[in-house]
């Protein structure tokens, strides 16, 4: 049985009203969601920070509302990954400043930089990534690629050299998406980071999708699918990795249900 210190299981986001009656008690007020969440899981991936630049005060409030019972992974703002501006260094500084209160509390488990499929393996992008990681030296950086071009040994070696990890993504097996099964090991560095996006290939590129990709992530893992991750997680624990498992299949409360089930499997 894994200890809570080296196995972190949770969801990508928590503030979903449709989870009431599925994960949250039906009569629970929205302002109390996080406090309840912290009684069920030991980690949370904050993804609202992607859409709006956080402040230190804002991030510290998550720590306080969860009564210090959660480890946090914070997703980088889109201005650092999807809409990269010429003055990205000032944006990086603002984001770094916002992270420090959580880091000081000892509850910042990871800083997630998720790049879009349009972020190709080019010399310009490789240079940007190297400079970005350098700016966040001292933070637990993990990188998520959405294009298969990045899944190669030279990239793994470059990340390891810079003390950054790579995110192991479970998602549809489509032509340009990374195929996790091609990796000899999905984990680099001290952190083993798994994001489960679901396998809804028919909706992955849906033109009618909502801004936050709810149709894309509308998927519920079966017990057998979840069980396939148990040996992967156990192997990472044997290698003394700090294992993060976050479910991003948030529609209909599926992510929360799947996270609870996997937690039970790991405790068996």
SULRA-V206359 format. One line per field, one symbol per residue. psi: psi as a letter, one per 30 degrees, with the letter a starting at -180 (. if undefined). A space follows every 10 residues. Layout:
psi = ???
//
This chain:
psi = kklfffjkka ljlfijfffk feekkfgkke fgeeeeeffe lglkjjfffe ekklleeeef eeeefghggk kkkkkkkfff eeiklehfee eeeeeeeefe eeeefggjfl jkjjklffjl ileeeeeeee eeeeegkfli kkkkkgkfff ileeeeeeee eghllkkjkj lkilefkkjf ffkekgkkaf kjjkkjflhi ffgegkfgll egheeegjkk kleeeefffe eeeeeeeegh ljkkjkkgif kggeeeeeee eeeeeff.
//
